[in-house]
Amino acid sequence: MIRLEKVTKIYPDGTEAVGGVSFEVQKGELCVLLGPSGCGKTTTMKMINRLISATSGKIYIDGTDNTSIDENELRRNIGYAIQDIGLFPHMTVAENIGTVPALKGWSKVKRRKRAKELLELLRMHPDVFIDKYPRELSGGQRQRVGVARALGGDPPIMLMDEPFGAIDPITRVELQNEFLKIQQEIRKTIIFVTHDIYEAIKMGHRIALMKEGHLVQYAPPADLLYRPKDEFVADFAGADRGLKGLQLIRTEDVMWKSPPAAKPDEDVKAARKRMEQEGIDWLVVIDDEGRFAGWAVSSDLEGGRKVKEIMNTSALTAPSANATLSEALSVMLTSGLNVLAIVDQDNRLEGVLTFQAIQDALRETAQEASVRMRRITPLREESP
Amino acid sequence: MLDAYQFVIQHPKMLAGWVVDHLCISLVAIIIGTVLGVTLGIFITGKGRQQIAEVVLYFAEIMMTVPSLALFGLLMILLGSLGFSAIGFLPAVIALIVYGQLPILRNTYTAIRQVDPAMIEAGRGMGMSERQLLLRIRLPLALPVIMAGLRNAMVLIIGIGTIAALIGAGGLGVPIFRGLRNARTDLIIIGGVSVSALALLVDGLMALFERLITPKGLRE
C-alpha cells in the first residue's frame, strides 16, 4: 500500500533530516513512526503527501510513484490529522469536516451528511456539535473533529501527526481506545507519528523506530519490547519494557467472559459450593439485569445467609473491554482485589479480569515475540 | 460657541453641503484605496516577494511623511502637466488614496503573514491550491486585522480631507479656512467639530460592519 525506498531528505544547508529510509506498510495496517524529537519521523511522514519533497528515493502508493500524481490530488486522497491547532477557527465543525469533500466538489447536502456520519462514528452528537465553532469545543472534542476531518473524504490512507498530543492523559487514553475501535471498522492504512512509546505500543501493528534520520528497527511492538535490535532500541523501550507489554494486550482478549457468578438473593451455602467446584475464592455478583453488583469473597461468607448481605459492593470496576491491560491493571491495583469487573457504560458485566490471567498473557506475548523473530531472522550462530 | 450654534441654525443647508462634499471625497478615496491597498497587500505576501514587500511598505511609509499640504501641491503640478484638472475633486481624491495606503497595506500584509503556519499546513496537507488557501484560510483569518487597517485609513482620510478645500474640492475644510482668513472662530469650530464627529461616526459604522463580516468563529 505504502512503500518507501531509500527515502532521503537533505536540506539546502546540508543537514540530513532523513537518510535512506525504507519500509512498507500493508493495506489496513497502522504503522507508527516513533523516535525522539528531531529523529526525522515527521519529515518522513510529510514526504508521503509531499508537504516536504524527498531529495532522493521513491515513495510508492499502491504501486504508483507519488511524484507522478498531482500534489493536490494526492493530498485530497490522503487524510491528514494534526494536533488540534489545525482546525480552522472560522469554520464550523461541519465545514471543517467538509474541507476535503468541498475540494473534491461534493454538494453541500452530501458534505453535511458525511459530517453527521463521522461525528456519530466519533461518538459526538451531530445535532449538538455540527454547527459549533472550534473555540466552543473542549480539547478532546477538537481532537475528535480533527480525526473526523482527516476521514472527511474517506481516504484509503491517513497520516496522523501526534493527533492526540495536546490533551490531558485521561482523555488521550479514551480517544486512543475509541480510535482503535473505529480503525477495526474502517481499516485505513495509517502512518501515525508519536514520540510516546506507550502510545506507539498501544496503537501500532508495526513500529518504525527512528534515530537521527535513520530507521533503527521496523517491527511489531512486541518484538521491539522483547527482541530489541540493539542498545538504542532497548534503551528507548526502557528498563520497564516488560510492564509496557501490558499496553499490547486488550482487556477483552484476556478477560473471563462468563465467570462464575452469583445472584444477590442466592443462599451463601450455594455460593460456597460453587467456589469450591471452580477452585476459586470469589464469585462475581450480578443482578437480574446483568449489572455488576459486587463481589462475594470466601473469607466473608460467614457474615450472613444471603449473598447480598455479605457481598463487597465498594470494589472499583473498569469500563471498556477495549482498554489495554495496563489501564485495567492500574484500576485493579487501586481497588486492592486481585480480580476486576469489566463493565460497559450501563454497568453491565462484560467479563472478569484476574491477576493470574494478566501474568499469563504477558508471558505468552513475550514468548510469541521471540518465536516469531526466530522464524523471520535465524539467530546468528554464537561463536564458541 | 454660541455663534457657531446660531450659524448652524441659520444655515443648515450650507453645513450639509460641506458634509456631503467631505463624505463623497473620503468615500471615493477609501473605496478605491481599499481595492488598491488590499490587492497590493495580498500580492506582496506572495512567495518570493519579500523584497518587493519591503520596498512597497517603505515607499508607503515615505508617502506618509510628506506633509499633506506639499502633496496636494505636488499633485496639482503633476496632474496639470498631464492635462488633467489640477484642482478640485480629482487631485483631492488621489492625495487621500495615497495617504490611506499605508495602514491598509501594512495591515493586509501583516494580517496575512500572521496567519498561523499550522493552519496553512493543514490546508495544504488536505490538498488546497495556493488560491484556495488564500480564499478559504488566509483572507478569512486576516479579515479582522485588515478591517482595523481600513478603519484607521478612513479616520485618517476624513481628517486630512479638510485640506482638500485648499485645492477647491470643497468639504469641511471650507468653513475652517474661511474662518481662519476672516477671524471667524465660529466657522473654525463648526468645521473642526464636524470633521471629528464625522470621523467618529464613520468609524463606528465601520466597526459595526466589521462585526458583521467577521467570521462567527472568530468573534469574541
Interface residues (C-beta under 8 A of the other chain):
Chain A: K46 N49 L51 E71 N72 E73 L74 R75 R76 N77 Y80 I82 Q83 I85 G86 L87 F88 P89 H90 M91 T92 T99 V100 L103 Y133 P134 R135 R149 L159
Chain B: D116 A118 M119 E121 A122 G123 R124 G125 M126 G127 M128 S129 Q132 R136 I137 P140 L141 P215 K216 G217 L218
